[in-house]
Amino acid sequence: MSIEIEDLAARLVAGERRALARAITLVESTRADHRAAAEALLDRLADPDRTALRVGLSGTPGVGKSSFIEALGLRLVEDGHRVAVLAVDPSSARSGGSILGDKTRMERLSREARAFIRPSPAAAQLGGVARRTREAMLLCEAAGFDVVIVETVGVGQSETLVSRMTDVFLLLLAPAGGDELQGVKRGIMEIADLVLVNKADGDLAAQAQRTRADYAGALRLMRRRDTDPEGIPAARTVSALTGEGLAEAWAEVERLAAWRRDSGVTARVRAAQAGQWFEDELRAGLEALLASDSELAARLERLRAEVEAGRTAPGAAARAALDPLVRALRDA
């Protein structure tokens, strides 16, 4: 595709949805020329003063994440917000594309002019967070969306990755007995800012309240973080079906975001996130370089064979593989 960076950037900043979709396609591409263009575009759009609220959402499969996002998104749009949803779907083993297609699962929200939904295949990315989700998030902010929600495939390693790119992290759960409390990893509980028990309606309302109480008790036993005001993390009940509790949950999100912004926590955390992003890209770039250079690739195969045969220690082989790169960087 012919890429005019200045024109694409101008149309994106003007809020043109087709330009945003095209820009996200560009950053998701693995072609070398597209990566160069994507980096130029992101550099052109860089703005440290953007104030969009970045919200991460994870939860067990079947908990109703898409229904929750749609209900919350419609409410936010009604209140005047512009909402972007980056939904990372499981990938098809055959085509590599998204299997679930969140745009079809959030049909009402996708029709809203002030909302934008982008499903992205998780592919081989750890925990279901696409590698380029962070870049897509920056593009959405540049296009004028003031709330960006990142939805992951499900609970796993993804919560750590989401925390590296968002301001507030929500854990969505369904009403259940004590077994679910045992089954949810402690690490997720330590990262969650709000634990929201969904489906708190009808016959499940009472069970949802009991589940909320269980999680509230568990959260009280955890050591308070220096990034939290009093009362955070917290557990609440919500219903994507009836809308019950959504306004209160969002008010809690805004209260937390305002406290972190005013106390300097957001600026500090975003700086650390940017540094982590740089390190991630550096590692990925080194791996790509090692794989793409035929001489280096052949050298790696020889070293791997030496390691597998037990003739060379893995650490020594890794250093030998990196030595040419280190010398080249020093001589540059």
C-alpha positions in Angstrom: 0.0 0.0 0.0 1.2 3.5 -0.7 1.7 5.3 2.6 1.7 9.1 2.9 2.5 9.6 6.6 1.7 13.3 6.8 -1.7 12.9 5.1 -2.6 9.8 7.2 -1.6 11.6 10.4 -3.6 14.7 9.6 -6.7 12.6 8.7 -6.4 10.5 11.9 -6.0 13.6 14.2 -9.1 15.0 12.5 -11.0 12.0 13.8 -11.5 10.1 10.5 -12.4 6.6 11.4 -11.1 5.1 8.1 -7.7 6.7 8.7 -7.6 5.2 12.2 -8.5 1.8 11.0 -5.8 2.1 8.2 -3.2 3.3 10.7 -3.9 0.3 13.1 -3.6 -2.1 10.1 -0.3 -0.5 9.4 1.1 -0.9 12.9 -0.1 -4.5 13.0 1.8 -5.4 9.8 5.0 -7.3 10.0 6.4 -6.1 6.6 9.7 -4.2 7.1 8.5 -1.2 5.0 5.2 -1.0 6.9 7.1 -1.2 10.2 9.3 1.7 9.2 6.2 3.7 8.1 4.4 2.8 11.4 7.3 4.0 13.5 7.4 7.3 11.5 3.6 7.7 12.0 3.8 7.1 15.7 6.7 9.5 16.1 4.8 12.1 14.2 1.8 11.7 16.5 3.8 11.5 19.8 2.3 13.8 22.4 3.2 13.3 26.1 0.3 15.6 27.3 -2.6 13.3 26.1 -5.0 12.6 28.9 -7.0 9.7 27.6 -8.0 7.2 30.3 -6.6 3.8 29.6 -8.5 0.9 31.1 -7.5 -2.7 31.1 -10.1 -5.5 31.5 -9.5 -9.2 32.0 -11.7 -12.0 33.3 -12.5 -15.6 33.2 -14.0 -17.0 30.0 -17.8 -16.7 29.8 -17.9 -13.9 32.4 -19.5 -11.5 29.9 -16.6 -9.2 29.2 -18.0 -8.1 25.8 -21.5 -7.6 27.2 -20.0 -5.5 30.1 -17.9 -3.4 27.7 -20.9 -2.7 25.5 -23.1 -1.7 28.3 -20.4 0.5 29.9 -19.4 1.9 26.5 -23.0 2.9 25.6 -23.3 4.7 29.0 -20.0 6.5 28.5 -21.0 7.6 24.9 -24.3 8.9 26.3 -22.3 10.9 28.8 -20.2 12.6 26.0 -17.1 10.4 26.0 -15.5 9.0 22.9 -14.7 5.3 23.6 -12.2 3.1 21.8 -12.2 -0.7 22.5 -9.2 -2.8 21.6 -10.4 -6.3 21.9 -7.7 -9.0 21.6 -9.4 -12.1 20.3 -8.2 -15.7 20.2 -6.6 -16.5 16.8 -7.5 -19.0 14.2 -4.9 -21.7 13.8 -5.6 -21.8 10.0 -5.9 -18.1 9.0 -4.3 -16.3 12.0 -7.4 -14.0 12.2 -9.7 -13.3 15.1 -12.1 -16.2 15.9 -14.7 -14.4 18.1 -15.0 -11.0 16.3 -15.8 -8.6 19.1 -17.2 -6.1 16.7 -20.1 -8.6 16.1 -20.4 -9.3 19.8 -20.8 -5.6 20.6 -23.2 -4.8 17.8 -25.0 -1.8 19.4 -21.8 -0.1 20.5 -20.2 -0.7 17.1 -23.0 1.4 15.5 -22.2 4.4 17.7 -20.4 7.3 16.0 -18.5 8.1 19.1 -17.2 4.6 19.6 -14.6 2.6 17.8 -14.1 -1.2 18.2 -11.0 -3.0 16.8 -10.7 -6.8 17.3 -7.1 -8.0 16.9 -5.9 -11.6 16.7 -3.7 -12.6 19.7 -1.6 -14.9 17.5 1.3 -16.1 19.5 1.4 -13.2 21.9 1.7 -14.1 25.6 -1.6 -14.0 27.5 -3.6 -12.8 24.6 -2.3 -9.2 24.3 -1.2 -8.4 20.8 2.3 -7.0 20.6 1.0 -3.9 18.8 -1.9 -3.2 21.1 0.1 -0.4 22.8 0.7 1.3 19.4 -3.0 0.9 18.5 -3.9 2.5 21.8 -1.7 5.6 21.0 -3.4 5.9 17.6 -6.8 5.9 19.2 -5.8 8.6 21.6 -4.4 10.7 18.7 -7.8 10.3 17.0 -9.5 12.0 20.0 -10.8 9.0 22.0 -10.7 9.9 25.6 -11.4 6.4 27.0 -9.5 3.4 25.6 -10.5 0.0 26.9 -8.1 -3.0 26.3 -9.9 -6.3 26.6 -7.8 -9.5 26.8 -8.7 -13.1 25.9 -8.9 -14.2 29.6 -7.1 -14.5 32.9 -3.5 -15.6 32.5 -0.2 -13.8 32.0 -2.1 -11.1 30.2 -2.8 -9.1 33.3 0.9 -8.2 33.7 1.1 -7.0 30.1 -2.2 -5.0 30.4 -0.8 -3.3 33.6 2.2 -2.1 31.5 0.0 -0.1 29.1 -3.1 1.0 31.1 -3.9 3.4 34.0 -6.6 1.3 35.7 -7.0 -2.5 35.6 -10.4 -4.2 36.1 -11.0 -7.9 36.8 -14.4 -9.1 35.8 -15.8 -12.2 37.5 -19.1 -14.2 37.6 -21.0 -15.1 40.7 -19.6 -18.4 42.0 -18.8 -20.3 45.2 -15.6 -20.3 47.2 -13.9 -22.5 44.6 -13.5 -19.6 42.2 -11.8 -17.5 44.9 -9.3 -20.3 45.2 -8.9 -20.7 41.4 -8.1 -17.0 40.7 -4.4 -16.3 40.9 -3.1 -14.2 43.7 -1.0 -12.2 41.2 -4.2 -11.0 39.4 -5.7 -9.9 42.7 -2.6 -7.9 43.5 -2.8 -6.1 40.2 -6.5 -5.5 40.0 -7.8 -2.1 41.0 -11.4 -3.1 40.9 -12.9 -6.6 41.1 -16.3 -6.4 39.5 -18.7 -9.3 39.9 -20.9 -9.4 36.8 -24.4 -10.9 36.3 -25.6 -9.5 39.6 -29.3 -9.8 38.5 -32.2 -12.1 38.7 -31.6 -15.4 40.5 -27.8 -14.7 40.6 -28.1 -11.4 42.5 -27.7 -12.9 46.0 -24.9 -15.1 44.9 -23.1 -12.1 43.3 -23.3 -10.2 46.6 -21.8 -13.2 48.4 -19.0 -13.4 45.9 -18.3 -9.7 46.2 -18.1 -10.1 50.0 -15.6 -13.0 49.5 -13.4 -10.9 47.3 -13.7 -7.8 49.4 -12.4 -9.9 52.4 -9.5 -11.3 50.4 -8.5 -7.8 49.2 -8.5 -6.4 52.7 -5.8 -9.0 53.6 -3.4 -7.7 50.9 -0.8 -5.0 51.6 -1.8 -1.6 50.4 0.0 -0.3 47.3 1.5 3.2 47.2 -0.3 3.8 43.9 -3.8 3.5 45.6 -6.0 5.9 47.6 -8.0 4.7 50.6 -10.5 2.0 49.6 -8.6 0.7 46.6 -8.5 -2.1 45.5 -12.2 -2.7 45.9 -14.9 -5.2 45.0 -18.2 -4.2 43.4 -21.2 -5.9 41.8 -22.5 -5.0 38.3 -25.0 -6.2 35.8 -24.3 -5.8 32.1 -27.9 -6.9 31.5 -29.7 -4.3 33.6 -27.0 -1.7 33.9 -27.1 -1.9 37.7 -23.9 -0.8 39.3 -22.2 0.4 36.1 -22.4 4.1 37.0 -21.0 3.4 40.5 -18.2 1.3 39.1 -17.2 4.0 36.5 -17.4 6.7 39.2 -14.8 4.5 41.2 -12.6 4.3 38.1 -12.7 8.1 37.6 -12.0 8.7 41.3 -9.0 6.4 41.2 -7.7 7.9 37.9 -8.1 11.5 39.3 -6.3 10.6 42.5 -3.4 9.0 40.6 -3.2 11.9 38.2 -3.2 14.6 40.9 -0.7 12.7 43.1 1.8 12.2 40.2 1.3 8.5 40.2 0.0 8.4 36.6 3.0 10.4 35.2 5.5 8.1 37.1 3.7 4.9 36.0 3.4 6.0 32.4 7.1 6.8 32.3 8.0 3.3 33.7 5.6 1.8 31.1 7.3 3.6 28.3 10.7 2.4 29.5 9.4 -1.2 29.7 8.0 -0.8 26.2 11.4 0.3 24.9 13.0 -2.8 26.5 10.4 -5.1 25.0 10.9 -3.6 21.5 14.7 -3.8 21.9 14.5 -7.5 22.8 12.0 -8.2 19.9 14.3 -6.3 17.5 17.3 -8.3 18.5 15.4 -11.6 18.1 14.2 -10.4 14.6 17.7 -9.4 13.6 19.1 -12.8 14.7 16.4 -14.6 12.7 16.6 -12.5 9.6 20.4 -12.4 9.0 21.4 -15.6 7.2 24.9 -15.7 8.5 23.7 -15.1 12.1 21.0 -17.7 11.7 23.5 -20.3 10.5 25.8 -19.4 13.5 22.9 -19.8 15.9 22.0 -23.2 14.4 25.6 -24.4 14.9 25.7 -23.1 18.5 22.3 -24.7 19.2 23.7 -28.0 17.9 26.7 -27.6 20.2 24.4 -27.0 23.2 22.0 -29.9 22.4 25.0 -32.2 22.1 26.3 -31.1 25.5 29.6 -29.8 24.2 28.8 -26.1 25.1 27.0 -24.6 28.0 23.9 -22.6 27.0 25.2 -19.4 28.6 28.5 -19.6 26.8 26.8 -20.3 23.5 24.4 -17.3 24.0 27.4 -15.0 24.6 29.1 -16.3 21.5 26.0 -15.7 19.5 25.8 -12.1 20.7 29.5 -11.2 20.4 29.3 -10.1 16.7 26.4 -7.8 17.5 28.2 -6.3 20.5 31.3 -5.7 18.4 29.3 -4.1 15.6 27.5 -1.8 18.0 30.7 -0.7 19.6 32.3 0.0 16.2 29.3 1.9 14.9 
